[in-house]
Amino acid sequence: MTKTVEDLVKAARAEVPAISPAEAKRLHGSSAAVFLDVREPAEVAAGKVRGAVAIPRGVLEFQVGSAENRPEALSEDKTVIVYCAGGGRAALAGQTLRAMGFGDVRNLGGYKDWVEADGATERDV
């Protein structure tokens, strides 16, 4: 049976728990948590969660699966809070991270949700 993108995202959302912006704000800045932005570089250039690691969804497996390419901040023992523009890519990325050994992965949803909750942001220059 063929699956649609909606089917894939629904399954990923069922596997990766959501986290509210308020909960995420409580974890922001903690050494026990890392925020992961899986949007494309042009989207990230407009702003991201302050301190977030940015890895586009399309290359996530290659960056995370390779010790030499994986950012230091991203480790299996941290709570990984994933977000994108609307939550779909974040859910898929979260599902992938869980399959790759990350135990505590949560889906923040969209960057706009963080901004609307007055979460700290930055722009890479």
SEVEX-543785 format. One line per 8 residues: number of its first residue (from 1); their letters; for each residue x, y, z of N, C-alpha, C, O. Coordinates in nm, 2 decimals, always signed. Example, Ala and Ser with C-alpha at 12.3 -4.5 7.8 and 13.67 -1.06 7.14 Angstrom:
2
1	AS	+1.32 -0.57 +0.78 +1.23 -0.45 +0.78 +1.32 -0.33 +0.78 +1.42 -0.33 +0.85 ~ +1.28 -0.22 +0.71 +1.37 -0.11 +0.71 +1.29 +0.00 +0.79 +1.34 +0.11 +0.80
This chain:
125
1	MTKTVEDL	+0.08 -0.12 +0.00 +0.00 +0.00 +0.00 +0.09 +0.12 +0.00 +0.18 +0.14 +0.08 ~ +0.06 +0.22 -0.09 +0.13 +0.34 -0.10 +0.09 +0.43 +0.02 -0.02 +0.44 +0.06 ~ +0.20 +0.50 +0.07 +0.17 +0.60 +0.18 +0.19 +0.74 +0.13 +0.27 +0.76 +0.04 ~ +0.11 +0.83 +0.17 +0.12 +0.97 +0.14 +0.21 +1.04 +0.24 +0.24 +0.98 +0.34 ~ +0.25 +1.16 +0.20 +0.33 +1.24 +0.30 +0.25 +1.26 +0.43 +0.31 +1.26 +0.53 ~ +0.12 +1.27 +0.41 +0.04 +1.29 +0.53 +0.04 +1.17 +0.62 +0.05 +1.18 +0.75 ~ +0.04 +1.05 +0.56 +0.06 +0.93 +0.64 +0.19 +0.92 +0.71 +0.19 +0.88 +0.83 ~ +0.30 +0.96 +0.64 +0.43 +0.95 +0.70 +0.44 +1.05 +0.82 +0.50 +1.02 +0.92
9	VKAARAEV	+0.39 +1.17 +0.80 +0.40 +1.27 +0.90 +0.31 +1.23 +1.02 +0.35 +1.25 +1.14 ~ +0.20 +1.18 +1.00 +0.11 +1.13 +1.11 +0.18 +1.02 +1.19 +0.17 +1.03 +1.31 ~ +0.24 +0.93 +1.13 +0.31 +0.82 +1.20 +0.43 +0.88 +1.28 +0.45 +0.84 +1.39 ~ +0.50 +0.98 +1.22 +0.61 +1.04 +1.29 +0.56 +1.12 +1.41 +0.63 +1.11 +1.51 ~ +0.46 +1.19 +1.39 +0.40 +1.26 +1.51 +0.36 +1.17 +1.62 +0.37 +1.21 +1.74 ~ +0.31 +1.05 +1.59 +0.27 +0.96 +1.69 +0.39 +0.90 +1.77 +0.38 +0.86 +1.88 ~ +0.50 +0.90 +1.70 +0.63 +0.85 +1.76 +0.71 +0.96 +1.84 +0.77 +0.92 +1.94 ~ +0.70 +1.08 +1.79 +0.78 +1.19 +1.85 +0.68 +1.28 +1.93 +0.60 +1.35 +1.87
17	PAISPAEA	+0.70 +1.28 +2.06 +0.60 +1.37 +2.14 +0.62 +1.52 +2.11 +0.73 +1.56 +2.09 ~ +0.51 +1.59 +2.11 +0.51 +1.73 +2.10 +0.56 +1.80 +2.23 +0.54 +1.74 +2.34 ~ +0.62 +1.91 +2.21 +0.65 +2.00 +2.33 +0.60 +2.14 +2.30 +0.61 +2.19 +2.19 ~ +0.53 +2.19 +2.40 +0.48 +2.33 +2.38 +0.59 +2.43 +2.39 +0.70 +2.41 +2.44 ~ +0.57 +2.54 +2.33 +0.67 +2.65 +2.33 +0.70 +2.69 +2.48 +0.81 +2.72 +2.51 ~ +0.60 +2.69 +2.57 +0.62 +2.72 +2.71 +0.72 +2.62 +2.77 +0.81 +2.66 +2.85 ~ +0.69 +2.49 +2.75 +0.78 +2.39 +2.80 +0.92 +2.40 +2.74 +1.02 +2.39 +2.81 ~ +0.93 +2.42 +2.61 +1.06 +2.44 +2.54 +1.14 +2.56 +2.60 +1.26 +2.55 +2.61
25	KRLHGSSA	+1.06 +2.67 +2.63 +1.13 +2.78 +2.68 +1.20 +2.75 +2.82 +1.30 +2.80 +2.85 ~ +1.13 +2.66 +2.90 +1.19 +2.62 +3.03 +1.32 +2.55 +3.01 +1.41 +2.55 +3.09 ~ +1.33 +2.47 +2.90 +1.45 +2.40 +2.87 +1.56 +2.47 +2.79 +1.68 +2.44 +2.79 ~ +1.52 +2.59 +2.73 +1.61 +2.67 +2.65 +1.73 +2.72 +2.73 +1.71 +2.77 +2.84 ~ +1.85 +2.69 +2.69 +1.97 +2.74 +2.76 +2.02 +2.63 +2.85 +2.13 +2.65 +2.91 ~ +1.95 +2.53 +2.87 +1.99 +2.42 +2.96 +2.10 +2.33 +2.89 +2.09 +2.31 +2.77 ~ +2.20 +2.29 +2.96 +2.30 +2.20 +2.90 +2.25 +2.07 +2.87 +2.31 +1.99 +2.80 ~ +2.13 +2.03 +2.92 +2.07 +1.90 +2.90 +1.98 +1.90 +2.77 +1.93 +1.79 +2.73
33	AVFLDVRE	+1.97 +2.01 +2.71 +1.88 +2.02 +2.59 +1.95 +2.09 +2.47 +2.03 +2.18 +2.49 ~ +1.91 +2.05 +2.35 +1.96 +2.12 +2.23 +1.85 +2.14 +2.14 +1.76 +2.05 +2.12 ~ +1.84 +2.26 +2.08 +1.74 +2.29 +1.98 +1.79 +2.26 +1.84 +1.91 +2.30 +1.81 ~ +1.72 +2.19 +1.76 +1.76 +2.16 +1.62 +1.66 +2.21 +1.52 +1.55 +2.17 +1.52 ~ +1.71 +2.30 +1.43 +1.64 +2.36 +1.33 +1.66 +2.28 +1.20 +1.77 +2.27 +1.15 ~ +1.56 +2.22 +1.14 +1.57 +2.14 +1.03 +1.52 +2.20 +0.90 +1.50 +2.14 +0.80 ~ +1.50 +2.34 +0.90 +1.46 +2.41 +0.79 +1.58 +2.43 +0.69 +1.69 +2.40 +0.72 ~ +1.55 +2.47 +0.57 +1.65 +2.50 +0.47 +1.73 +2.63 +0.51 +1.68 +2.71 +0.58
41	PAEVAAGK	+1.85 +2.64 +0.46 +1.94 +2.76 +0.49 +1.87 +2.89 +0.47 +1.88 +2.98 +0.55 ~ +1.80 +2.91 +0.36 +1.73 +3.03 +0.33 +1.62 +3.07 +0.44 +1.60 +3.18 +0.47 ~ +1.56 +2.96 +0.49 +1.46 +2.98 +0.60 +1.53 +3.02 +0.73 +1.49 +3.11 +0.80 ~ +1.64 +2.96 +0.76 +1.71 +2.98 +0.88 +1.77 +3.12 +0.88 +1.79 +3.18 +0.99 ~ +1.81 +3.17 +0.76 +1.87 +3.30 +0.75 +1.78 +3.41 +0.81 +1.83 +3.52 +0.85 ~ +1.65 +3.39 +0.80 +1.56 +3.49 +0.85 +1.55 +3.49 +1.00 +1.49 +3.58 +1.06 ~ +1.60 +3.39 +1.07 +1.60 +3.38 +1.21 +1.58 +3.24 +1.26 +1.52 +3.16 +1.19 ~ +1.63 +3.21 +1.38 +1.62 +3.08 +1.44 +1.62 +3.09 +1.59 +1.64 +3.20 +1.64
49	VRGAVAIP	+1.59 +2.98 +1.66 +1.59 +2.98 +1.80 +1.73 +3.01 +1.84 +1.83 +2.95 +1.79 ~ +1.75 +3.10 +1.94 +1.89 +3.14 +1.98 +1.96 +3.01 +2.03 +1.91 +2.94 +2.11 ~ +2.08 +2.99 +1.97 +2.17 +2.88 +2.00 +2.13 +2.75 +1.94 +2.20 +2.65 +1.96 ~ +2.03 +2.75 +1.85 +1.99 +2.62 +1.78 +2.10 +2.58 +1.69 +2.17 +2.66 +1.62 ~ +2.11 +2.45 +1.67 +2.19 +2.39 +1.57 +2.10 +2.38 +1.45 +1.99 +2.33 +1.46 ~ +2.16 +2.42 +1.33 +2.08 +2.41 +1.21 +2.14 +2.31 +1.11 +2.25 +2.31 +1.07 ~ +2.05 +2.21 +1.09 +2.09 +2.10 +0.99 +1.97 +2.08 +0.90 +1.86 +2.04 +0.95 ~ +1.97 +2.11 +0.77 +1.86 +2.08 +0.69 +1.81 +1.94 +0.69 +1.89 +1.85 +0.70
57	RGVLEFQV	+1.68 +1.92 +0.69 +1.62 +1.79 +0.70 +1.68 +1.69 +0.59 +1.70 +1.58 +0.62 ~ +1.71 +1.74 +0.48 +1.75 +1.66 +0.37 +1.89 +1.60 +0.39 +1.93 +1.50 +0.32 ~ +1.97 +1.65 +0.48 +2.10 +1.60 +0.50 +2.12 +1.55 +0.65 +2.23 +1.52 +0.69 ~ +2.01 +1.55 +0.72 +2.02 +1.51 +0.86 +2.09 +1.38 +0.89 +2.18 +1.38 +0.98 ~ +2.05 +1.28 +0.82 +2.11 +1.15 +0.85 +2.26 +1.15 +0.83 +2.34 +1.08 +0.90 ~ +2.31 +1.22 +0.72 +2.45 +1.22 +0.69 +2.53 +1.31 +0.79 +2.64 +1.27 +0.82 ~ +2.47 +1.41 +0.84 +2.54 +1.49 +0.94 +2.54 +1.42 +1.08 +2.65 +1.42 +1.15 ~ +2.43 +1.37 +1.12 +2.42 +1.31 +1.25 +2.49 +1.17 +1.26 +2.55 +1.13 +1.36
65	GSAENRPE	+2.48 +1.10 +1.15 +2.54 +0.96 +1.14 +2.69 +0.96 +1.13 +2.74 +0.85 +1.14 ~ +2.75 +1.07 +1.11 +2.89 +1.07 +1.09 +2.96 +1.15 +1.21 +2.93 +1.27 +1.23 ~ +3.04 +1.08 +1.28 +3.11 +1.15 +1.40 +3.18 +1.27 +1.36 +3.18 +1.37 +1.43 ~ +3.24 +1.27 +1.24 +3.32 +1.39 +1.20 +3.23 +1.50 +1.15 +3.28 +1.62 +1.15 ~ +3.11 +1.48 +1.12 +3.02 +1.58 +1.07 +2.92 +1.63 +1.18 +2.86 +1.74 +1.16 ~ +2.90 +1.55 +1.28 +2.80 +1.58 +1.38 +2.84 +1.70 +1.47 +2.96 +1.70 +1.52 ~ +2.76 +1.80 +1.48 +2.79 +1.91 +1.57 +2.81 +1.86 +1.71 +2.73 +1.78 +1.76 ~ +2.90 +1.92 +1.79 +2.93 +1.87 +1.92 +2.81 +1.89 +2.01 +2.79 +1.80 +2.10
73	ALSEDKTV	+2.73 +1.99 +1.99 +2.61 +2.01 +2.08 +2.51 +1.90 +2.07 +2.42 +1.89 +2.16 ~ +2.51 +1.83 +1.96 +2.41 +1.73 +1.93 +2.46 +1.59 +1.98 +2.54 +1.53 +1.91 ~ +2.40 +1.54 +2.09 +2.44 +1.41 +2.14 +2.32 +1.34 +2.19 +2.22 +1.39 +2.23 ~ +2.34 +1.20 +2.19 +2.22 +1.11 +2.23 +2.17 +1.13 +2.37 +2.06 +1.09 +2.40 ~ +2.26 +1.19 +2.46 +2.22 +1.20 +2.60 +2.14 +1.33 +2.63 +2.10 +1.35 +2.74 ~ +2.12 +1.41 +2.53 +2.05 +1.54 +2.55 +1.90 +1.53 +2.50 +1.87 +1.44 +2.42 ~ +1.82 +1.61 +2.55 +1.68 +1.63 +2.50 +1.70 +1.71 +2.37 +1.75 +1.82 +2.38 ~ +1.65 +1.65 +2.26 +1.66 +1.72 +2.13 +1.52 +1.78 +2.10 +1.43 +1.70 +2.09
81	IVYCAGGG	+1.52 +1.91 +2.09 +1.39 +1.98 +2.05 +1.40 +2.02 +1.91 +1.47 +2.11 +1.87 ~ +1.32 +1.95 +1.82 +1.33 +1.97 +1.68 +1.22 +2.07 +1.63 +1.11 +2.06 +1.68 ~ +1.25 +2.15 +1.54 +1.14 +2.24 +1.48 +1.18 +2.27 +1.34 +1.29 +2.25 +1.29 ~ +1.07 +2.31 +1.26 +1.09 +2.35 +1.12 +1.00 +2.47 +1.10 +0.99 +2.56 +1.19 ~ +0.93 +2.48 +0.99 +0.84 +2.59 +0.97 +0.70 +2.56 +1.02 +0.63 +2.64 +1.07 ~ +0.65 +2.43 +1.00 +0.52 +2.40 +1.05 +0.51 +2.27 +1.13 +0.40 +2.25 +1.18 ~ +0.61 +2.20 +1.15 +0.61 +2.08 +1.23 +0.62 +1.95 +1.16 +0.66 +1.85 +1.22 ~ +0.59 +1.94 +1.03 +0.60 +1.82 +0.96 +0.74 +1.76 +0.94 +0.77 +1.65 +0.97
89	RAALAGQT	+0.83 +1.85 +0.89 +0.97 +1.81 +0.88 +1.03 +1.78 +1.01 +1.11 +1.69 +1.03 ~ +0.99 +1.85 +1.12 +1.04 +1.83 +1.25 +1.00 +1.69 +1.30 +1.08 +1.62 +1.36 ~ +0.88 +1.65 +1.27 +0.83 +1.52 +1.31 +0.91 +1.41 +1.24 +0.95 +1.31 +1.31 ~ +0.93 +1.42 +1.11 +1.01 +1.32 +1.04 +1.15 +1.32 +1.08 +1.21 +1.21 +1.10 ~ +1.21 +1.44 +1.11 +1.35 +1.44 +1.16 +1.36 +1.38 +1.30 +1.45 +1.30 +1.33 ~ +1.26 +1.40 +1.38 +1.25 +1.34 +1.52 +1.25 +1.19 +1.51 +1.31 +1.12 +1.59 ~ +1.17 +1.14 +1.42 +1.15 +1.00 +1.40 +1.29 +0.94 +1.36 +1.33 +0.83 +1.40 ~ +1.36 +1.01 +1.27 +1.49 +0.96 +1.22 +1.59 +0.96 +1.34 +1.66 +0.87 +1.35
97	LRAMGFGD	+1.59 +1.07 +1.41 +1.68 +1.08 +1.53 +1.66 +0.96 +1.63 +1.75 +0.90 +1.68 ~ +1.53 +0.93 +1.65 +1.50 +0.82 +1.75 +1.56 +0.69 +1.69 +1.61 +0.61 +1.76 ~ +1.54 +0.67 +1.56 +1.59 +0.55 +1.50 +1.74 +0.54 +1.50 +1.80 +0.43 +1.49 ~ +1.81 +0.66 +1.51 +1.95 +0.67 +1.52 +2.01 +0.67 +1.66 +2.13 +0.69 +1.68 ~ +1.92 +0.65 +1.76 +1.97 +0.63 +1.89 +1.95 +0.75 +1.99 +1.99 +0.74 +2.10 ~ +1.88 +0.85 +1.94 +1.85 +0.96 +2.03 +1.72 +0.93 +2.11 +1.62 +0.91 +2.04 ~ +1.73 +0.92 +2.24 +1.61 +0.87 +2.32 +1.51 +0.98 +2.34 +1.39 +0.94 +2.34 ~ +1.55 +1.10 +2.37 +1.45 +1.20 +2.41 +1.44 +1.31 +2.31 +1.52 +1.41 +2.31
105	VRNLGGYK	+1.35 +1.29 +2.21 +1.34 +1.38 +2.10 +1.19 +1.44 +2.11 +1.10 +1.36 +2.13 ~ +1.18 +1.57 +2.09 +1.05 +1.63 +2.10 +1.03 +1.73 +1.99 +1.12 +1.79 +1.94 ~ +0.90 +1.74 +1.94 +0.87 +1.82 +1.83 +0.81 +1.95 +1.88 +0.70 +1.95 +1.93 ~ +0.88 +2.06 +1.86 +0.83 +2.19 +1.89 +0.73 +2.24 +1.79 +0.65 +2.33 +1.82 ~ +0.73 +2.19 +1.67 +0.64 +2.24 +1.57 +0.71 +2.34 +1.48 +0.82 +2.31 +1.42 ~ +0.65 +2.45 +1.46 +0.70 +2.55 +1.37 +0.78 +2.67 +1.45 +0.75 +2.70 +1.56 ~ +0.87 +2.72 +1.38 +0.95 +2.84 +1.43 +0.85 +2.95 +1.47 +0.88 +3.02 +1.57 ~ +0.75 +2.97 +1.39 +0.65 +3.07 +1.42 +0.59 +3.06 +1.56 +0.55 +3.15 +1.63
113	DWVEADGA	+0.57 +2.93 +1.60 +0.52 +2.90 +1.74 +0.61 +2.95 +1.84 +0.57 +3.01 +1.95 ~ +0.74 +2.94 +1.82 +0.84 +2.98 +1.92 +0.84 +3.14 +1.92 +0.85 +3.20 +2.03 ~ +0.84 +3.20 +1.81 +0.84 +3.35 +1.80 +0.71 +3.40 +1.87 +0.72 +3.50 +1.94 ~ +0.60 +3.34 +1.84 +0.47 +3.39 +1.90 +0.47 +3.38 +2.05 +0.40 +3.45 +2.12 ~ +0.55 +3.28 +2.10 +0.56 +3.26 +2.25 +0.67 +3.35 +2.31 +0.71 +3.33 +2.42 ~ +0.73 +3.44 +2.23 +0.84 +3.53 +2.27 +0.96 +3.45 +2.31 +1.03 +3.49 +2.40 ~ +0.99 +3.34 +2.24 +1.11 +3.27 +2.26 +1.23 +3.35 +2.20 +1.22 +3.43 +2.11 ~ +1.35 +3.33 +2.26 +1.47 +3.40 +2.22 +1.51 +3.35 +2.08 +1.51 +3.24 +2.05
121	TERDV	+1.54 +3.45 +2.00 +1.58 +3.42 +1.86 +1.71 +3.49 +1.82 +1.76 +3.58 +1.90 ~ +1.77 +3.45 +1.71 +1.89 +3.52 +1.66 +1.89 +3.50 +1.51 +1.82 +3.42 +1.45 ~ +1.98 +3.58 +1.45 +2.00 +3.57 +1.30 +2.15 +3.54 +1.29 +2.24 +3.61 +1.35 ~ +2.18 +3.44 +1.20 +2.33 +3.42 +1.17 +2.37 +3.52 +1.08 +2.30 +3.56 +0.98 ~ +2.49 +3.57 +1.10 +2.55 +3.68 +1.01 +2.67 +3.63 +0.95 +2.73 +3.70 +0.87
